[in-house]
Amino acid sequence: MIYGFSLLLAFLAGISTLIGGLLALLLKKTKFCYLCITFGFSAGVMIFISFAELLSQSIKIIGFLYSIIAFFSGILIIYLIDVLIPHIYEEETYEKKKGKLEKVAILLFLGIFIHNFPEGIVVFFSSVTNLKLGLLVALAIAMHNIPEGIAVSMPILYATKSRKKAIWYSFLSGIAEPIGAILSFFILYKFLNDFILGLILSATAGVMIFISFDELLPYVYKHKNQHFSILGLFLGMFVISLSIYLLS
């Protein structure tokens, strides 16, 4: 039962990219500042939950040393993925260089699709460990995926003039997460124990911290009104802290 619900959470968190795609189509004029603010909000959510929930839970289960090793191992793994398969959210994607937009859009889609595999594993194992924790992680990942859906759909829309393609690509970019969760279920679930779960929680925190600092926060500082984007970051922290309180 718990495995089925964990897979469902991974699916819902993943397809939240579709929400971003739909939001992008509703906006009469997409501005780069929208991504900056939403990325700030997402970063606040992910940073807060990583330290307040994931890492602290892991330390309780397996101790400080193993938790820290797993934490930096998670950072290293996602760093290597990012280096080998980079993806971009460049401002020029939304401007007049439409001749290159479709190529940029496809590369962006592929990068986000592959990056979303470990996020699906993160949601699945967090839910298996603790249902409340899984809900919080799924919420954090979903908030992160909404601006990713915008980032994928807008260049597709501008390049092809097709709303259907824009929505379809935003959906596909997120479907990697439930695929990652399903693969981890069939391959890894037999080996689960408290020690392995503690390692996964810390590694998950490392992954989310890296995403926040390497992908999200740089775009907060690209916004002309940085204070407004930073406000989004602290608002994200407040929302997730309120969610933790309400679920406790």
Secondary structure, 3 states (H helix, E strand, C coil): CHHHHHHHHHHHHHCHHHHHHHHHHHCCCCCHHHHHHHHHHHHHHHHHHHHHHHHHHHHHHHCHHHHHHHHHHHHHHHHHHHHHCCCCCCHHHHCCCCCCHHHHHHHHHHHHHHHHHHHHHHHHHHHHHCHHHHHHHHHHHHHHHHHHHHHHHHHHHHHHCCHHHHHHHHHHHHHHHHHHHHHHHHHHHHHCCHHHHHHHHHHHHHHHHHHHHHHHHHHHCCCCCHHHHHHHHHHHHHHHHHHHHHHC
